[in-house]
Structure formats: structure tokens, C-alpha cells
Amino acid sequence: MATVTLGTNANNTLTAIKWDRGVSIADVAVIAAGIKNDNIIPNASNFAFNPVVQGAFVRFGQLYIPNRGYLTLEPGDYVGFDPQTGWPILVSGPAITNPAGSGWSHT
């Protein structure tokens, strides 16, 4: 097995928010409504019918990765989701704000 490179096809494909304790309920709801269960239709290329995972992202900083477990967010972390599959994406605050350039960007 060998390592590969990973990235999005464009720098504007993921819907995301910067998490902190003061994030709005509306912003949390947008992210939570986009996270889907990736194992409902195994090996399917069409995720449109996979259900949203209720409670996958909550305001107190818990992110549920469907069928894998929970992660705790730190202030400054970015959380988003892939619009096609509903897969959650977590990028740590230090990784995205690294002045030397980490390859991550946001608007």
C-alpha cells in the first residue's frame, strides 16, 4: 500500500463553519442537515437516498462520524460536509490557519 495525495476538486465545494462555543444554532443546523449515513446503500454511487444522521453535529462541539464514532471539536476547528455524499469533514483550527500554508483554505 502506498500513500496518495488528497484534496477537493475546487476550493469551494464543501459547506463548512468555523466552530466555537458561540456558533449560531442556524449554522449548526445547516451542517447537521447535510451529514448522511454512508453505509445505507453499500457501494452505491448515488447517495441521494441515504438518510441524514440525526444528531450528527450538535452545538456543544460533538461531531458524529457515521458508523465510526464521535469527535470533540476545539474552538477554531472547521467542520463541513461533502455535498454529494454527506460525508463530514473536520479540519483542526491550527491546520487551517497555519501561516506556513497547510493546503486548506476557507472564505
JOGI-V96205 format. One record per run of one state. SS is the DSSP state (@ for helix, = for strand, . for the rest). FROM is the first residue (numbers start at 1). LEN is the number of residues. If there is no record, write none. Layout:
ss: <SS,SS>
from: <FROM,FROM>
len: <LEN,LEN>
This chain:
ss: <.,=,.,@,.,=,.,=,.,=,.,=,.,=,.,=,.,=,.,@,.>
from: <1,14,19,25,33,36,37,52,53,57,59,62,66,69,73,78,83,88,92,93,98>
len: <13,5,6,8,3,1,15,1,4,2,3,4,3,4,5,5,5,4,1,5,10>
